[in-house]
Amino acid sequence: MKRRLLSLAIFAALLVACSNEQTFDDFFYAKMEKHKKDFDEEVHYSYSLVHKEENVVKENDAITIFRENNLQGDQIFIAYFERENGIWMWKNTRGAEWNSFV
């Protein structure tokens, strides 16, 4: 009986954990860390989130502004995201050199 209750409790915990949708923050930081690992180790890639807003244009979207130091130098980007079927999708990005007047 105890074994059956323990199995049921574990199953319920897994079901609850799997049903949670990924937060935007979790998605963004995981995506950026993966991007960081894709660079050659000799390149000192880094990023910092400057600002983010959710539900800006419509429900289940987000806009971020972030700085990135990459092969092109120090840059600033604005990116647009939408959540489709519970999954965040990176839709569009625009960037410029940090010291550029553009």
Distance bins in CASP14 RR format, pairs under 12 A and 6 or more apart:
PFRMAT RR
TARGET T0000
AUTHOR 0000-0000-0000
RMODE 2
METHOD distances of the structure
MODEL  1
1 7 0 0 0 0 0 1 0 0 0 0 0
1 8 0 0 0 0 0 1 0 0 0 0 0
2 8 0 0 0 0 0 1 0 0 0 0 0
2 9 0 0 0 0 0 1 0 0 0 0 0
3 9 0 0 0 0 0 1 0 0 0 0 0
3 10 0 0 0 0 0 1 0 0 0 0 0
4 10 0 0 0 0 0 1 0 0 0 0 0
4 11 0 0 0 0 0 1 0 0 0 0 0
5 11 0 0 0 0 0 1 0 0 0 0 0
5 12 0 0 0 0 0 1 0 0 0 0 0
6 12 0 0 0 0 0 1 0 0 0 0 0
6 13 0 0 0 0 0 1 0 0 0 0 0
7 13 0 0 0 0 0 1 0 0 0 0 0
7 14 0 0 0 0 0 1 0 0 0 0 0
8 14 0 0 0 0 0 1 0 0 0 0 0
8 15 0 0 0 0 0 1 0 0 0 0 0
9 15 0 0 0 0 0 1 0 0 0 0 0
9 16 0 0 0 0 0 1 0 0 0 0 0
10 16 0 0 0 0 0 1 0 0 0 0 0
10 17 0 0 0 0 0 1 0 0 0 0 0
11 17 0 0 0 0 0 1 0 0 0 0 0
11 18 0 0 0 0 0 1 0 0 0 0 0
12 18 0 0 0 0 0 1 0 0 0 0 0
12 19 0 0 0 0 0 1 0 0 0 0 0
13 19 0 0 0 0 0 1 0 0 0 0 0
13 20 0 0 0 0 0 1 0 0 0 0 0
14 20 0 0 0 0 0 1 0 0 0 0 0
19 86 0 0 0 0 0 1 0 0 0 0 0
20 26 0 0 0 0 1 0 0 0 0 0 0
20 86 0 0 0 0 0 1 0 0 0 0 0
21 27 0 0 0 0 1 0 0 0 0 0 0
21 60 0 0 0 0 1 0 0 0 0 0 0
21 83 1 0 0 1 0 0 0 0 0 0 0
21 84 0 0 0 0 0 1 0 0 0 0 0
21 85 0 0 0 0 1 0 0 0 0 0 0
21 86 1 0 1 0 0 0 0 0 0 0 0
21 87 0 0 0 0 1 0 0 0 0 0 0
21 88 0 0 0 0 1 0 0 0 0 0 0
22 28 0 0 0 0 1 0 0 0 0 0 0
22 29 0 0 0 0 0 1 0 0 0 0 0
22 30 0 0 0 0 1 0 0 0 0 0 0
22 31 0 0 0 0 0 1 0 0 0 0 0
22 81 0 0 0 0 0 1 0 0 0 0 0
22 83 0 0 0 0 1 0 0 0 0 0 0
22 85 0 0 0 0 0 1 0 0 0 0 0
22 86 1 0 0 1 0 0 0 0 0 0 0
22 87 1 0 0 1 0 0 0 0 0 0 0
22 88 1 0 0 1 0 0 0 0 0 0 0
22 89 0 0 0 0 0 1 0 0 0 0 0
23 29 0 0 0 0 1 0 0 0 0 0 0
23 30 0 0 0 0 0 1 0 0 0 0 0
23 52 0 0 0 0 0 1 0 0 0 0 0
23 54 0 0 0 0 1 0 0 0 0 0 0
23 62 0 0 0 0 0 1 0 0 0 0 0
23 81 0 0 0 0 0 1 0 0 0 0 0
23 83 0 0 0 0 0 1 0 0 0 0 0
23 86 0 0 0 0 0 1 0 0 0 0 0
23 88 0 0 0 0 1 0 0 0 0 0 0
24 30 0 0 0 0 0 1 0 0 0 0 0
24 31 0 0 0 0 0 1 0 0 0 0 0
24 49 0 0 0 0 0 1 0 0 0 0 0
24 52 1 0 0 1 0 0 0 0 0 0 0
24 53 0 0 0 0 1 0 0 0 0 0 0
24 54 1 0 1 0 0 0 0 0 0 0 0
24 55 0 0 0 0 1 0 0 0 0 0 0
24 56 0 0 0 0 0 1 0 0 0 0 0
24 60 0 0 0 0 1 0 0 0 0 0 0
24 61 0 0 0 0 1 0 0 0 0 0 0
24 62 1 0 1 0 0 0 0 0 0 0 0
24 63 0 0 0 0 0 1 0 0 0 0 0
24 64 0 0 0 0 1 0 0 0 0 0 0
24 79 0 0 0 0 0 1 0 0 0 0 0
24 80 0 0 0 0 0 1 0 0 0 0 0
24 81 1 0 0 1 0 0 0 0 0 0 0
24 82 0 0 0 0 0 1 0 0 0 0 0
24 83 1 0 0 1 0 0 0 0 0 0 0
24 86 0 0 0 0 0 1 0 0 0 0 0
24 87 0 0 0 0 0 1 0 0 0 0 0
24 88 1 0 0 1 0 0 0 0 0 0 0
24 89 0 0 0 0 0 1 0 0 0 0 0
24 90 0 0 0 0 0 1 0 0 0 0 0
25 31 0 0 0 0 0 1 0 0 0 0 0
25 32 0 0 0 0 0 1 0 0 0 0 0
25 49 0 0 0 0 1 0 0 0 0 0 0
25 52 1 0 0 1 0 0 0 0 0 0 0
25 54 0 0 0 0 1 0 0 0 0 0 0
25 62 0 0 0 0 1 0 0 0 0 0 0
25 64 0 0 0 0 1 0 0 0 0 0 0
25 81 0 0 0 0 0 1 0 0 0 0 0
25 88 0 0 0 0 0 1 0 0 0 0 0
26 32 0 0 0 0 0 1 0 0 0 0 0
26 33 0 0 0 0 0 1 0 0 0 0 0
26 87 0 0 0 0 0 1 0 0 0 0 0
26 88 0 0 0 0 1 0 0 0 0 0 0
27 33 0 0 0 0 0 1 0 0 0 0 0
27 34 0 0 0 0 0 1 0 0 0 0 0
27 52 0 0 0 0 0 1 0 0 0 0 0
27 54 0 0 0 0 0 1 0 0 0 0 0
27 62 0 0 0 0 1 0 0 0 0 0 0
27 64 0 0 0 0 0 1 0 0 0 0 0
27 79 0 0 0 0 0 1 0 0 0 0 0
27 81 1 0 0 1 0 0 0 0 0 0 0
27 82 0 0 0 0 0 1 0 0 0 0 0
27 83 0 0 0 0 1 0 0 0 0 0 0
27 86 0 0 0 0 0 1 0 0 0 0 0
27 87 0 0 0 0 1 0 0 0 0 0 0
27 88 1 0 1 0 0 0 0 0 0 0 0
27 89 0 0 0 0 1 0 0 0 0 0 0
27 90 0 0 0 0 1 0 0 0 0 0 0
28 34 0 0 0 0 0 1 0 0 0 0 0
28 35 0 0 0 0 0 1 0 0 0 0 0
28 47 0 0 0 0 1 0 0 0 0 0 0
28 48 0 0 0 0 0 1 0 0 0 0 0
28 49 1 0 0 1 0 0 0 0 0 0 0
28 51 0 0 0 0 0 1 0 0 0 0 0
28 52 1 0 0 1 0 0 0 0 0 0 0
28 54 0 0 0 0 0 1 0 0 0 0 0
28 62 0 0 0 0 1 0 0 0 0 0 0
28 63 0 0 0 0 0 1 0 0 0 0 0
28 64 1 0 0 1 0 0 0 0 0 0 0
28 65 0 0 0 0 0 1 0 0 0 0 0
28 66 0 0 0 0 1 0 0 0 0 0 0
28 77 0 0 0 0 0 1 0 0 0 0 0
28 79 0 0 0 0 1 0 0 0 0 0 0
28 81 1 0 0 1 0 0 0 0 0 0 0
28 83 0 0 0 0 0 1 0 0 0 0 0
28 88 1 0 0 1 0 0 0 0 0 0 0
28 90 0 0 0 0 1 0 0 0 0 0 0
29 35 0 0 0 0 0 1 0 0 0 0 0
29 36 0 0 0 0 0 1 0 0 0 0 0
29 47 0 0 0 0 1 0 0 0 0 0 0
29 48 0 0 0 0 0 1 0 0 0 0 0
29 49 0 0 0 0 1 0 0 0 0 0 0
29 52 0 0 0 0 0 1 0 0 0 0 0
29 64 0 0 0 0 0 1 0 0 0 0 0
29 66 0 0 0 0 0 1 0 0 0 0 0
29 88 0 0 0 0 0 1 0 0 0 0 0
30 36 0 0 0 0 0 1 0 0 0 0 0
30 37 0 0 0 0 0 1 0 0 0 0 0
30 88 0 0 0 0 1 0 0 0 0 0 0
30 90 0 0 0 0 0 1 0 0 0 0 0
31 37 0 0 0 0 0 1 0 0 0 0 0
31 38 0 0 0 0 0 1 0 0 0 0 0
31 47 0 0 0 0 0 1 0 0 0 0 0
31 49 0 0 0 0 0 1 0 0 0 0 0
31 62 0 0 0 0 0 1 0 0 0 0 0
31 64 0 0 0 0 0 1 0 0 0 0 0
31 66 0 0 0 0 0 1 0 0 0 0 0
31 79 0 0 0 0 1 0 0 0 0 0 0
31 81 0 0 0 0 1 0 0 0 0 0 0
31 87 0 0 0 0 0 1 0 0 0 0 0
31 88 0 0 0 0 1 0 0 0 0 0 0
31 89 0 0 0 0 0 1 0 0 0 0 0
31 90 1 0 0 1 0 0 0 0 0 0 0
31 93 0 0 0 0 0 1 0 0 0 0 0
32 38 0 0 0 0 0 1 0 0 0 0 0
32 39 0 0 0 0 0 1 0 0 0 0 0
32 45 0 0 0 0 1 0 0 0 0 0 0
32 46 0 0 0 0 1 0 0 0 0 0 0
32 47 1 0 1 0 0 0 0 0 0 0 0
32 48 0 0 0 0 1 0 0 0 0 0 0
32 49 0 0 0 0 1 0 0 0 0 0 0
32 52 0 0 0 0 0 1 0 0 0 0 0
32 64 0 0 0 0 1 0 0 0 0 0 0
32 66 1 0 0 1 0 0 0 0 0 0 0
32 67 0 0 0 0 0 1 0 0 0 0 0
32 68 0 0 0 0 1 0 0 0 0 0 0
32 70 0 0 0 0 0 1 0 0 0 0 0
32 77 0 0 0 0 0 1 0 0 0 0 0
32 79 0 0 0 0 0 1 0 0 0 0 0
32 90 0 0 0 0 0 1 0 0 0 0 0
33 39 0 0 0 0 0 1 0 0 0 0 0
33 45 0 0 0 0 0 1 0 0 0 0 0
33 46 0 0 0 0 0 1 0 0 0 0 0
33 47 0 0 0 0 1 0 0 0 0 0 0
34 45 0 0 0 0 0 1 0 0 0 0 0
34 47 0 0 0 0 0 1 0 0 0 0 0
34 90 0 0 0 0 0 1 0 0 0 0 0
35 43 0 0 0 0 0 1 0 0 0 0 0
35 45 1 0 0 1 0 0 0 0 0 0 0
35 46 0 0 0 0 0 1 0 0 0 0 0
35 47 1 0 0 1 0 0 0 0 0 0 0
35 66 0 0 0 0 0 1 0 0 0 0 0
35 68 0 0 0 0 1 0 0 0 0 0 0
35 70 0 0 0 0 1 0 0 0 0 0 0
35 77 0 0 0 0 0 1 0 0 0 0 0
35 79 0 0 0 0 0 1 0 0 0 0 0
35 90 0 0 0 0 0 1 0 0 0 0 0
35 93 0 0 0 0 0 1 0 0 0 0 0
36 43 0 0 0 0 1 0 0 0 0 0 0
36 44 0 0 0 0 0 1 0 0 0 0 0
36 45 1 0 1 0 0 0 0 0 0 0 0
36 46 1 0 0 1 0 0 0 0 0 0 0
36 47 1 0 0 1 0 0 0 0 0 0 0
36 48 0 0 0 0 0 1 0 0 0 0 0
36 68 0 0 0 0 1 0 0 0 0 0 0
36 69 0 0 0 0 0 1 0 0 0 0 0
36 70 0 0 0 0 1 0 0 0 0 0 0
37 43 0 0 0 0 0 1 0 0 0 0 0
37 45 0 0 0 0 1 0 0 0 0 0 0
38 45 0 0 0 0 1 0 0 0 0 0 0
38 70 0 0 0 0 0 1 0 0 0 0 0
38 71 0 0 0 0 0 1 0 0 0 0 0
39 45 1 0 1 0 0 0 0 0 0 0 0
39 46 0 0 0 0 1 0 0 0 0 0 0
39 47 0 0 0 0 0 1 0 0 0 0 0
39 68 0 0 0 0 0 1 0 0 0 0 0
39 69 0 0 0 0 0 1 0 0 0 0 0
39 70 1 0 0 1 0 0 0 0 0 0 0
39 71 1 0 0 1 0 0 0 0 0 0 0
39 72 0 0 0 0 0 1 0 0 0 0 0
40 70 0 0 0 0 0 1 0 0 0 0 0
40 71 0 0 0 0 1 0 0 0 0 0 0
42 71 0 0 0 0 0 1 0 0 0 0 0
43 68 0 0 0 0 0 1 0 0 0 0 0
43 69 0 0 0 0 1 0 0 0 0 0 0
43 70 1 0 0 1 0 0 0 0 0 0 0
43 71 1 0 0 1 0 0 0 0 0 0 0
43 72 0 0 0 0 0 1 0 0 0 0 0
43 73 0 0 0 0 1 0 0 0 0 0 0
44 68 0 0 0 0 0 1 0 0 0 0 0
44 69 1 0 0 1 0 0 0 0 0 0 0
44 70 0 0 0 0 1 0 0 0 0 0 0
44 71 0 0 0 0 0 1 0 0 0 0 0
44 73 0 0 0 0 0 1 0 0 0 0 0
44 74 0 0 0 0 0 1 0 0 0 0 0
45 67 0 0 0 0 0 1 0 0 0 0 0
45 68 1 0 0 1 0 0 0 0 0 0 0
45 69 1 0 0 1 0 0 0 0 0 0 0
45 70 1 0 1 0 0 0 0 0 0 0 0
45 71 0 0 0 0 1 0 0 0 0 0 0
45 72 0 0 0 0 0 1 0 0 0 0 0
45 73 0 0 0 0 1 0 0 0 0 0 0
45 74 0 0 0 0 0 1 0 0 0 0 0
45 75 0 0 0 0 0 1 0 0 0 0 0
46 66 0 0 0 0 0 1 0 0 0 0 0
46 67 0 0 0 0 1 0 0 0 0 0 0
46 68 1 0 0 1 0 0 0 0 0 0 0
46 69 1 0 1 0 0 0 0 0 0 0 0
46 70 0 0 0 0 1 0 0 0 0 0 0
46 73 0 0 0 0 0 1 0 0 0 0 0
46 74 0 0 0 0 1 0 0 0 0 0 0
46 75 0 0 0 0 0 1 0 0 0 0 0
47 64 0 0 0 0 0 1 0 0 0 0 0
47 65 0 0 0 0 0 1 0 0 0 0 0
47 66 1 0 1 0 0 0 0 0 0 0 0
47 67 1 0 0 1 0 0 0 0 0 0 0
47 68 1 0 1 0 0 0 0 0 0 0 0
47 69 1 0 0 1 0 0 0 0 0 0 0
47 70 0 0 0 0 1 0 0 0 0 0 0
47 73 0 0 0 0 0 1 0 0 0 0 0
47 74 0 0 0 0 0 1 0 0 0 0 0
47 75 0 0 0 0 1 0 0 0 0 0 0
47 76 0 0 0 0 0 1 0 0 0 0 0
47 77 0 0 0 0 1 0 0 0 0 0 0
47 79 0 0 0 0 0 1 0 0 0 0 0
48 64 0 0 0 0 0 1 0 0 0 0 0
48 65 0 0 0 0 0 1 0 0 0 0 0
48 66 1 0 0 1 0 0 0 0 0 0 0
48 67 1 0 1 0 0 0 0 0 0 0 0
48 68 0 0 0 0 1 0 0 0 0 0 0
48 69 0 0 0 0 1 0 0 0 0 0 0
48 74 0 0 0 0 0 1 0 0 0 0 0
48 75 0 0 0 0 0 1 0 0 0 0 0
48 76 0 0 0 0 0 1 0 0 0 0 0
48 77 0 0 0 0 0 1 0 0 0 0 0
48 98 0 0 0 0 0 1 0 0 0 0 0
49 62 0 0 0 0 0 1 0 0 0 0 0
49 63 0 0 0 0 0 1 0 0 0 0 0
49 64 1 0 0 1 0 0 0 0 0 0 0
49 65 1 0 0 1 0 0 0 0 0 0 0
49 66 1 0 1 0 0 0 0 0 0 0 0
49 67 0 0 0 0 1 0 0 0 0 0 0
49 68 0 0 0 0 0 1 0 0 0 0 0
49 76 0 0 0 0 0 1 0 0 0 0 0
49 77 0 0 0 0 0 1 0 0 0 0 0
49 78 0 0 0 0 0 1 0 0 0 0 0
49 79 0 0 0 0 0 1 0 0 0 0 0
50 63 0 0 0 0 0 1 0 0 0 0 0
50 64 1 0 0 1 0 0 0 0 0 0 0
50 65 1 0 1 0 0 0 0 0 0 0 0
50 66 1 0 1 0 0 0 0 0 0 0 0
50 67 1 0 0 1 0 0 0 0 0 0 0
50 68 0 0 0 0 0 1 0 0 0 0 0
50 75 0 0 0 0 0 1 0 0 0 0 0
50 76 1 0 0 1 0 0 0 0 0 0 0
50 77 0 0 0 0 1 0 0 0 0 0 0
50 78 0 0 0 0 1 0 0 0 0 0 0
50 79 0 0 0 0 0 1 0 0 0 0 0
50 98 0 0 0 0 0 1 0 0 0 0 0
51 62 0 0 0 0 0 1 0 0 0 0 0
51 63 0 0 0 0 1 0 0 0 0 0 0
51 64 1 0 0 1 0 0 0 0 0 0 0
51 65 1 0 1 0 0 0 0 0 0 0 0
51 66 0 0 0 0 1 0 0 0 0 0 0
51 67 0 0 0 0 0 1 0 0 0 0 0
51 76 0 0 0 0 0 1 0 0 0 0 0
51 77 0 0 0 0 0 1 0 0 0 0 0
51 78 0 0 0 0 1 0 0 0 0 0 0
51 79 0 0 0 0 0 1 0 0 0 0 0
52 61 0 0 0 0 0 1 0 0 0 0 0
52 62 1 0 0 1 0 0 0 0 0 0 0
52 63 1 0 0 1 0 0 0 0 0 0 0
52 64 1 0 1 0 0 0 0 0 0 0 0
52 65 1 0 0 1 0 0 0 0 0 0 0
52 66 0 0 0 0 1 0 0 0 0 0 0
52 78 0 0 0 0 0 1 0 0 0 0 0
52 79 0 0 0 0 1 0 0 0 0 0 0
52 80 0 0 0 0 0 1 0 0 0 0 0
52 81 0 0 0 0 1 0 0 0 0 0 0
53 61 0 0 0 0 1 0 0 0 0 0 0
53 62 1 0 0 1 0 0 0 0 0 0 0
53 63 1 0 1 0 0 0 0 0 0 0 0
53 64 0 0 0 0 1 0 0 0 0 0 0
53 65 0 0 0 0 1 0 0 0 0 0 0
53 78 0 0 0 0 0 1 0 0 0 0 0
53 79 0 0 0 0 0 1 0 0 0 0 0
53 80 0 0 0 0 0 1 0 0 0 0 0
53 81 0 0 0 0 0 1 0 0 0 0 0
54 60 0 0 0 0 1 0 0 0 0 0 0
54 61 1 0 0 1 0 0 0 0 0 0 0
54 62 1 0 1 0 0 0 0 0 0 0 0
54 63 0 0 0 0 1 0 0 0 0 0 0
54 64 0 0 0 0 1 0 0 0 0 0 0
54 80 0 0 0 0 0 1 0 0 0 0 0
54 81 0 0 0 0 1 0 0 0 0 0 0
54 82 0 0 0 0 0 1 0 0 0 0 0
54 83 0 0 0 0 1 0 0 0 0 0 0
54 88 0 0 0 0 0 1 0 0 0 0 0
55 61 1 0 0 1 0 0 0 0 0 0 0
55 62 1 0 0 1 0 0 0 0 0 0 0
55 63 0 0 0 0 1 0 0 0 0 0 0
55 81 0 0 0 0 0 1 0 0 0 0 0
55 82 0 0 0 0 0 1 0 0 0 0 0
55 83 0 0 0 0 0 1 0 0 0 0 0
56 62 1 0 0 1 0 0 0 0 0 0 0
56 63 1 0 1 0 0 0 0 0 0 0 0
56 64 0 0 0 0 0 1 0 0 0 0 0
56 65 0 0 0 0 0 1 0 0 0 0 0
56 78 0 0 0 0 0 1 0 0 0 0 0
56 79 0 0 0 0 0 1 0 0 0 0 0
56 80 0 0 0 0 1 0 0 0 0 0 0
56 81 0 0 0 0 1 0 0 0 0 0 0
56 82 0 0 0 0 0 1 0 0 0 0 0
57 63 1 0 0 1 0 0 0 0 0 0 0
57 80 1 0 0 1 0 0 0 0 0 0 0
57 81 0 0 0 0 0 1 0 0 0 0 0
57 82 0 0 0 0 1 0 0 0 0 0 0
57 91 0 0 0 0 0 1 0 0 0 0 0
57 92 0 0 0 0 0 1 0 0 0 0 0
58 80 0 0 0 0 0 1 0 0 0 0 0
58 81 0 0 0 0 0 1 0 0 0 0 0
58 82 0 0 0 0 1 0 0 0 0 0 0
58 83 0 0 0 0 0 1 0 0 0 0 0
58 84 0 0 0 0 0 1 0 0 0 0 0
58 91 0 0 0 0 0 1 0 0 0 0 0
59 82 0 0 0 0 1 0 0 0 0 0 0
59 83 0 0 0 0 1 0 0 0 0 0 0
60 81 0 0 0 0 1 0 0 0 0 0 0
60 82 1 0 0 1 0 0 0 0 0 0 0
60 83 1 0 1 0 0 0 0 0 0 0 0
60 84 1 0 0 1 0 0 0 0 0 0 0
60 85 0 0 0 0 0 1 0 0 0 0 0
60 86 1 0 0 1 0 0 0 0 0 0 0
60 87 0 0 0 0 0 1 0 0 0 0 0
60 88 0 0 0 0 1 0 0 0 0 0 0
60 89 0 0 0 0 0 1 0 0 0 0 0
60 91 0 0 0 0 0 1 0 0 0 0 0
61 79 0 0 0 0 0 1 0 0 0 0 0
61 80 1 0 0 1 0 0 0 0 0 0 0
61 81 1 0 0 1 0 0 0 0 0 0 0
61 82 1 0 1 0 0 0 0 0 0 0 0
61 83 1 0 0 1 0 0 0 0 0 0 0
61 84 0 0 0 0 0 1 0 0 0 0 0
61 88 0 0 0 0 1 0 0 0 0 0 0
61 89 0 0 0 0 1 0 0 0 0 0 0
61 90 0 0 0 0 0 1 0 0 0 0 0
61 91 0 0 0 0 1 0 0 0 0 0 0
61 92 0 0 0 0 0 1 0 0 0 0 0
62 78 0 0 0 0 0 1 0 0 0 0 0
62 79 0 0 0 0 1 0 0 0 0 0 0
62 80 1 0 0 1 0 0 0 0 0 0 0
62 81 1 0 1 0 0 0 0 0 0 0 0
62 82 1 0 0 1 0 0 0 0 0 0 0
62 83 1 0 0 1 0 0 0 0 0 0 0
62 88 1 0 0 1 0 0 0 0 0 0 0
62 89 0 0 0 0 0 1 0 0 0 0 0
62 90 0 0 0 0 1 0 0 0 0 0 0
62 91 0 0 0 0 1 0 0 0 0 0 0
62 92 0 0 0 0 0 1 0 0 0 0 0
63 77 0 0 0 0 0 1 0 0 0 0 0
63 78 1 0 0 1 0 0 0 0 0 0 0
63 79 1 0 0 1 0 0 0 0 0 0 0
63 80 1 0 1 0 0 0 0 0 0 0 0
63 81 1 0 0 1 0 0 0 0 0 0 0
63 82 0 0 0 0 0 1 0 0 0 0 0
63 90 0 0 0 0 0 1 0 0 0 0 0
63 91 0 0 0 0 0 1 0 0 0 0 0
63 92 0 0 0 0 1 0 0 0 0 0 0
63 93 0 0 0 0 0 1 0 0 0 0 0
63 94 0 0 0 0 0 1 0 0 0 0 0
64 76 0 0 0 0 0 1 0 0 0 0 0
64 77 1 0 0 1 0 0 0 0 0 0 0
64 78 1 0 0 1 0 0 0 0 0 0 0
64 79 1 0 1 0 0 0 0 0 0 0 0
64 80 0 0 0 0 1 0 0 0 0 0 0
64 81 1 0 0 1 0 0 0 0 0 0 0
64 88 0 0 0 0 0 1 0 0 0 0 0
64 90 0 0 0 0 1 0 0 0 0 0 0
64 91 0 0 0 0 0 1 0 0 0 0 0
64 92 0 0 0 0 0 1 0 0 0 0 0
64 93 0 0 0 0 1 0 0 0 0 0 0
64 94 0 0 0 0 0 1 0 0 0 0 0
64 95 0 0 0 0 0 1 0 0 0 0 0
65 75 0 0 0 0 0 1 0 0 0 0 0
65 76 1 0 0 1 0 0 0 0 0 0 0
65 77 1 0 0 1 0 0 0 0 0 0 0
65 78 1 0 1 0 0 0 0 0 0 0 0
65 79 0 0 0 0 1 0 0 0 0 0 0
65 80 0 0 0 0 0 1 0 0 0 0 0
65 93 0 0 0 0 0 1 0 0 0 0 0
65 94 0 0 0 0 0 1 0 0 0 0 0
65 95 0 0 0 0 1 0 0 0 0 0 0
65 96 0 0 0 0 0 1 0 0 0 0 0
66 74 0 0 0 0 0 1 0 0 0 0 0
66 75 0 0 0 0 1 0 0 0 0 0 0
66 76 1 0 0 1 0 0 0 0 0 0 0
66 77 1 0 1 0 0 0 0 0 0 0 0
66 78 0 0 0 0 1 0 0 0 0 0 0
66 79 1 0 0 1 0 0 0 0 0 0 0
66 81 0 0 0 0 0 1 0 0 0 0 0
66 90 0 0 0 0 0 1 0 0 0 0 0
66 93 0 0 0 0 1 0 0 0 0 0 0
66 94 0 0 0 0 0 1 0 0 0 0 0
66 95 0 0 0 0 1 0 0 0 0 0 0
66 98 0 0 0 0 0 1 0 0 0 0 0
67 73 0 0 0 0 0 1 0 0 0 0 0
67 74 1 0 0 1 0 0 0 0 0 0 0
67 75 1 0 0 1 0 0 0 0 0 0 0
67 76 1 0 1 0 0 0 0 0 0 0 0
67 77 1 0 0 1 0 0 0 0 0 0 0
67 78 0 0 0 0 0 1 0 0 0 0 0
67 95 0 0 0 0 0 1 0 0 0 0 0
67 96 0 0 0 0 0 1 0 0 0 0 0
67 97 0 0 0 0 0 1 0 0 0 0 0
67 98 1 0 0 1 0 0 0 0 0 0 0
67 99 0 0 0 0 0 1 0 0 0 0 0
68 74 1 0 0 1 0 0 0 0 0 0 0
68 75 1 0 1 0 0 0 0 0 0 0 0
68 76 1 0 0 1 0 0 0 0 0 0 0
68 77 1 0 0 1 0 0 0 0 0 0 0
68 78 0 0 0 0 0 1 0 0 0 0 0
68 79 0 0 0 0 0 1 0 0 0 0 0
68 93 0 0 0 0 0 1 0 0 0 0 0
68 95 0 0 0 0 1 0 0 0 0 0 0
68 96 0 0 0 0 0 1 0 0 0 0 0
68 97 0 0 0 0 0 1 0 0 0 0 0
68 98 0 0 0 0 1 0 0 0 0 0 0
69 75 1 0 0 1 0 0 0 0 0 0 0
69 76 0 0 0 0 0 1 0 0 0 0 0
69 77 0 0 0 0 0 1 0 0 0 0 0
69 97 0 0 0 0 0 1 0 0 0 0 0
69 98 0 0 0 0 1 0 0 0 0 0 0
70 76 0 0 0 0 0 1 0 0 0 0 0
70 77 0 0 0 0 0 1 0 0 0 0 0
70 95 0 0 0 0 0 1 0 0 0 0 0
70 97 0 0 0 0 0 1 0 0 0 0 0
70 98 0 0 0 0 0 1 0 0 0 0 0
72 95 0 0 0 0 1 0 0 0 0 0 0
72 96 0 0 0 0 0 1 0 0 0 0 0
72 97 1 0 0 1 0 0 0 0 0 0 0
72 98 0 0 0 0 0 1 0 0 0 0 0
72 100 0 0 0 0 0 1 0 0 0 0 0
73 95 0 0 0 0 0 1 0 0 0 0 0
73 96 0 0 0 0 0 1 0 0 0 0 0
73 97 1 0 0 1 0 0 0 0 0 0 0
73 98 1 0 0 1 0 0 0 0 0 0 0
73 99 0 0 0 0 1 0 0 0 0 0 0
73 100 0 0 0 0 0 1 0 0 0 0 0
74 95 0 0 0 0 0 1 0 0 0 0 0
74 96 0 0 0 0 0 1 0 0 0 0 0
74 97 1 0 0 1 0 0 0 0 0 0 0
74 98 1 0 1 0 0 0 0 0 0 0 0
74 99 1 0 0 1 0 0 0 0 0 0 0
74 100 0 0 0 0 0 1 0 0 0 0 0
75 93 0 0 0 0 0 1 0 0 0 0 0
75 94 0 0 0 0 0 1 0 0 0 0 0
75 95 1 0 1 0 0 0 0 0 0 0 0
75 96 1 0 0 1 0 0 0 0 0 0 0
75 97 1 0 1 0 0 0 0 0 0 0 0
75 98 1 0 1 0 0 0 0 0 0 0 0
75 99 0 0 0 0 1 0 0 0 0 0 0
75 100 0 0 0 0 1 0 0 0 0 0 0
75 102 0 0 0 0 0 1 0 0 0 0 0
76 93 0 0 0 0 0 1 0 0 0 0 0
76 94 0 0 0 0 1 0 0 0 0 0 0
76 95 1 0 0 1 0 0 0 0 0 0 0
76 96 1 0 0 1 0 0 0 0 0 0 0
76 97 0 0 0 0 1 0 0 0 0 0 0
76 98 1 0 1 0 0 0 0 0 0 0 0
76 99 0 0 0 0 1 0 0 0 0 0 0
76 100 0 0 0 0 1 0 0 0 0 0 0
76 102 0 0 0 0 0 1 0 0 0 0 0
77 90 0 0 0 0 0 1 0 0 0 0 0
77 92 0 0 0 0 0 1 0 0 0 0 0
77 93 1 0 1 0 0 0 0 0 0 0 0
77 94 1 0 0 1 0 0 0 0 0 0 0
77 95 1 0 1 0 0 0 0 0 0 0 0
77 96 0 0 0 0 1 0 0 0 0 0 0
77 97 0 0 0 0 0 1 0 0 0 0 0
77 98 0 0 0 0 0 1 0 0 0 0 0
78 91 0 0 0 0 0 1 0 0 0 0 0
78 92 0 0 0 0 1 0 0 0 0 0 0
78 93 1 0 0 1 0 0 0 0 0 0 0
78 94 1 0 1 0 0 0 0 0 0 0 0
78 95 1 0 0 1 0 0 0 0 0 0 0
78 96 0 0 0 0 1 0 0 0 0 0 0
79 88 0 0 0 0 0 1 0 0 0 0 0
79 89 0 0 0 0 0 1 0 0 0 0 0
79 90 1 0 0 1 0 0 0 0 0 0 0
79 91 1 0 0 1 0 0 0 0 0 0 0
79 92 1 0 0 1 0 0 0 0 0 0 0
79 93 1 0 1 0 0 0 0 0 0 0 0
79 94 1 0 0 1 0 0 0 0 0 0 0
79 95 0 0 0 0 1 0 0 0 0 0 0
80 88 0 0 0 0 0 1 0 0 0 0 0
80 89 0 0 0 0 1 0 0 0 0 0 0
80 90 0 0 0 0 1 0 0 0 0 0 0
80 91 1 0 1 0 0 0 0 0 0 0 0
80 92 1 0 1 0 0 0 0 0 0 0 0
80 93 1 0 0 1 0 0 0 0 0 0 0
80 94 0 0 0 0 1 0 0 0 0 0 0
81 87 0 0 0 0 0 1 0 0 0 0 0
81 88 1 0 1 0 0 0 0 0 0 0 0
81 89 1 0 0 1 0 0 0 0 0 0 0
81 90 1 0 1 0 0 0 0 0 0 0 0
81 91 1 0 1 0 0 0 0 0 0 0 0
81 92 0 0 0 0 1 0 0 0 0 0 0
81 93 0 0 0 0 1 0 0 0 0 0 0
82 88 1 0 0 1 0 0 0 0 0 0 0
82 89 1 0 1 0 0 0 0 0 0 0 0
82 90 0 0 0 0 1 0 0 0 0 0 0
82 91 1 0 1 0 0 0 0 0 0 0 0
82 92 0 0 0 0 1 0 0 0 0 0 0
83 89 1 0 0 1 0 0 0 0 0 0 0
83 90 0 0 0 0 0 1 0 0 0 0 0
83 91 0 0 0 0 0 1 0 0 0 0 0
84 90 0 0 0 0 0 1 0 0 0 0 0
84 91 0 0 0 0 1 0 0 0 0 0 0
94 102 0 0 0 0 0 1 0 0 0 0 0
95 102 0 0 0 0 1 0 0 0 0 0 0
96 102 1 0 1 0 0 0 0 0 0 0 0
END
